[in-house]
Amino acid sequence: MKLLINPVLAQISEEVSGSHAELRVDCKIESYSCKMATHDKKLFRQLLSFGADADGTEALSPSHSSPSMLATSMSTDGSPPSMLQHSCSTRTLFYLKSTLNAVFHPDYDFSHAKAAEFSKEPSLAWIQRNVDAHLSPVFGPRYYPLSTALWAALDAEIQPKECDVYSYNPDLDTDPFGEEGMLWSFNYFLYNKKLKRIVFFRATAFSHSAPSEDETTEEDEGGLHNMSEDDFDYLE
């Protein structure tokens, strides 16, 4: 996966990120080409060597959408959505994992993430409403122009209406991002198969009492700096 530099998305990510009235938000919006790098090709060949079919079907978890939203995805006779609505190809799942690896390298490795930790969202409209529901209270009246700029930038980069939308929803035991003071988070992938491109959109909110990554690093370093020689006597 190759990062496609998009200054507009980077600027919007910076605007969303930071301390606000009642919480702190960390945001990433990045675009990636699905063209496999050498390392990706090696991992994909290994996957196929274990008997996987590149165009086989991987069962995903149902979307975490609200019941009212899921109801809109029911068929006209009221039957539940088919399993195809909760699946993707082995190749697509590999792209999703590779995107996470590219975004969070070298801190995390998602190569062994389970298919059940991913979902296919029912519609673009659903994630737009979910993004709005999380970010609008944070920004208040300032959110409308920000939202307009966000979706205009995404439209130019990935053509969201032509995308399949997926999400990453690890449980509490496997969530690599679960940190003290986290209030909410979402991880969306906009996958345009024709463009062979994925945009990853993540936002996480923390209470102000939660230590930031910089503060945690400073505390760790400060603890070492403040130790006297006597504190190291036990090493002798």
N, C-alpha and C positions, 0 to 999 in steps of 0.2 A: 504494500500500500504506500502510495506516495502523497505526501502533504501538498495540497494545491494552495499556494499563498493567496489569500483573499483579504486585502486590507480593510474592506468594509466590514466583513464579519468579525475580524479581529478587533476593530474599533467598537462594534456593538457589544462584543464579549466584555471589553474593558468597561463600558458604560454600565452594563448590568452588574458586573462584579464590584465588590466593595462594601463598605459599611453604610447602612441605611438607618432609618429612624429606630426600628425595633429589631433588626437582625442584620446579619452579614451574608452576602451572596457570593458564591464562586461560580463562574460561568465559563464554558468552553463551547465555541461554535467553530468547527473546523471541517474543511472539505478534503476528501481523499479520492485519488484515482484508484480504481479497482485493478489496475494493472499490477500484477504480482512482481515484487522484487525477488531477488535471488533466494533470500531466506524464506519468503512466502511460498515460492515454488517448491522448495525442498520440503517444507511442512505439508504442503498439499499432496505431494507425491507420497509422503509417508502415510498420510491419511488414506489415500487410495490403496496403498500396499496392504493395509489392514482389512481390505474388502469393502470399503465404502464406495458407493456409486456417486460420482460427481453430480449427477442429476437425480439422485434418489431423494426421498422425502424425509425430512426431519420433523418430528412432532414437537411443537412449541407449546408453551402454556397459554391458556386463554388470556386475552387482554385484561388488564386491571381496570378497565373502563367501568363506569358506574352502571348499575342495572338498567337505568333509563336509556343510556347510550347503547347498551347491548341489545335492548329491545328493538332499537331501530335497525339492527343488523339481522333480525329474524327474517325468515322467508315469509312470503305473503300468506302461507297457510299456518303460520305461527310455530313452525318447527325450528329447532335450534340451528345455528349456522353449521355448515358442513365442516368436517375436520380440515378441509383444504384452507379454511380461514384461520386455522391454528397450526400452520405448517409452512415450511420453506424448503428449498433444495439444499442438499449438502454443501454445494458450492456457495450459496448465499449465506448460510450459517458460518462458513469459513470466512467469508468477507466481513461479517459482523464481528467475529472474534479478532480478526486481523486488524480491523479498525480500532478496536479497544486496545490492542497491543501497541499500535502505532501512537495512539493518543497518550497512553500512560507509560510508555517505555522510558526508563528501565525499571520503574517501581513495581509494576504488576505484570503478570503473565496470564492471559485469558485463554491460552491454547486448549486448556482442559475444562473450560466452562461448559456447563451442561445445557443442552438444547432447551430444557425446561426453564432455564433462567431468562429466556428470551420470549417475546410475544410479538405477534403481528397485530398492529392496531387496526380498528375497524374502519377508520377514515382519517383523512387529513384534518377535517373539521373537528374531530374529537381532540387531536393533540393541540390544535390551535386554541380550543376552549380551555384545555387543561393548562397550557402555558399561560394564557391570559388569567386564569383563576389563581395561579401562583404568583405571577409577577405584577399584576395590576394593583393589588393591595400594597405592594412594596413601594411602587413609584407614584401612586395616586394619579393626579391630573397629568403628570409628566409621561405617563405610560403610553398614551395614545400616539404621540409622534414617534416614540421609541418602537412601539409595536409596528407601526406603518413602515418604518425604516427597516426593521428586522425582516418582515415578510417580503418586502421589495428586494432586499439583498438575497434572501433565500430563493426567490423566484428567478432572479438573474443567474444564480449559481447552479441551481439543481432542478428547477421547474417542478416544484412540489406536487402539483396536480398530476404529474406523470410518474410519481414515485410510489413505491410500496413503503409503508412506514412500520418500523419495528421499534421495540423498546427492550432495554436490559433491566431486569428486575430481580436481582439476587436476593435470597432470603437473608435473614439477620445473621445466620451462622456463616454464610459465605460472602457477605457483602464486603468487598475490600475497601469501600469508602465509608463504612459505618464508623462515625467518629462521635466523640462526646459532644453533646449539644446540637446534633443535627436535627433540624425541624422537618424538612421535606427535601425531596430530590426527584429529578426525572432524568432519564437517559434515552434520547430518541435518535434513530437512524432514518434518514431520508435516502432511500436507495433508488436511483434512476438507472434502470438496467440498460436503456439505450445509450445513455451517456457514459455508462460504466463508471459511475461516481457515487460516493456516499458522503452525505453531510452528517456529522455527529453533533448533536445539540444536547448539552448537559447543563443543568443548573442545580445547585445545592444551597440550601439556606441553613445557617447556624445561628444560635442565640449569641448575643454579645458576650455572654459569660464563657462561651467555648473558646479555647485557645486557638489562634490561627497557626498555620504551619510555620510562619516566621517566628512567632512567639514561642512555639514549642522548641524550635531549634535554638533560639536564644537562651531559653531556660536550661536546656541540656548543656550548652557551652558555658553558660554562667555558672552552673553547678560545678563544673570542672575548674573554672577560673577561680572560684571562691574557696576552693579546698586548700588547706595548708599542707605543709610537708608532713605534719603529724598524721594527717588523714591517710597517708599512704604507708604508714608504718607496718600495716598488716601484710604488705607485699614482701617485706624483707624476711 
